[in-house]
Amino acid sequence: ELLDLIGKPMPYVIAELPRRIKEALTQDNRITDVVNFEFEHSRNKLFTKFTVVTNVGNIPSELEVEI
């Protein structure tokens, strides 16, 4: 569901990405939240780090998106 972000302005992508990640991951009832988003932009790639809060603890995660 991230393909439509290709070619969009970076501020829009940075604002939209956390919502989409959180929406996708919290479909799993073991995941209660997704927090602490950090972004790094390099050329046509956006790197994000975030923490997935689960019922058994927190899991650091990363995602790279080409835009």
N, C-alpha and C positions, 0 to 999 in steps of 0.2 A: 503494500500500500504506500510505498514511498516513491514510486516512479513518477508520480505527478509533481514531485518537488524539483525534478530536474529542470534547470533553467530559471527557477524562481529566484527572486532577490534573497540574498543571504539573511537579512533580518527576518524575513518571513519564515524561512526554513528553520532558523534558530527558535523562533517563537512557536512554530507548529510541531516540530519534532518531539519535544517532551510529551505533549498531549497524546500524540499518536503512539509513542512507545508505551506510555502508561496505560492507555486504553487497550492496547494489544496484550500486554503482560498481565494486567489485572483480570483478564478473562479466566485465568487459572486461580481457583479459590485459595490456593496456598500462598499467593502473592497478595500482600495487603497494600503495598504502595511502591512507588518508584520515585526516588528523591536524589538530591545533590547532583544535578546535571552540570557538567562542565563541557565547554566546546572549544575546539581548536580548528581553525580553517586553514587549509593549504591548497592553493590552486582550485581545482574543481572537486575537492573532497572536504567533507566535514567530519571530524572525529568527535565523538561524544563519549564521556565517561559518566556513569550514574550508578546508584546503589539500588538494588532490588531488595525490598523489605519483604521477608517471608515469615511464615509462622514458625520457622526453625532457625531464623537468624537473617543477617544481612549478607547480600552477595554483591561484590563489586562487579560491574559489567562494562563492556565497551561496545561501540558500534561505529562503523565507518560507512558513510553515505556519499556516493558520487552525485554531484549536482552540477 
